[in-house]
Amino acid sequence: MNEDKRYCPECQVGIIQRKKGTYYTWIENEMVIVPDFPCWVCDVCGHRDWDQGAVFNLGMILSPAAGTPTFDRIANIPSGANSEKDKSIRKSKAHRSAL
Ligand SMILES: [Zn+2]
């Protein structure tokens, strides 16, 4: 396991750390609230980015066609960080079709 330190994209000084928060999103006309959702929080300015893989997974679970408004905002996360997430996305897709 390598040390995964990421600098804050907002202030460039703080280090963003993995935490949990309550995530809100809209699926069509319904508001969806997800407690304990993984996110990254800057220890200096408090800037928060939702975990990209988790947001994507949630979108796939709730509705494959649903837009995720916060997705664009966090597109600057290095692509190498997502390889492990891709596997779980595929898993959740398979799980979904089995339902
Ligand atoms: Zn910051």
Boltz pocket constraint, residues with backbone or C-beta under 6 A from the ligand:
constraints:
  - pocket:
      binder: B
      contacts: [[A, 8], [A, 9], [A, 10], [A, 11], [A, 12], [A, 13], [A, 14], [A, 42], [A, 43], [A, 44], [A, 45], [A, 46], [A, 47]]
      max_distance: 6.0
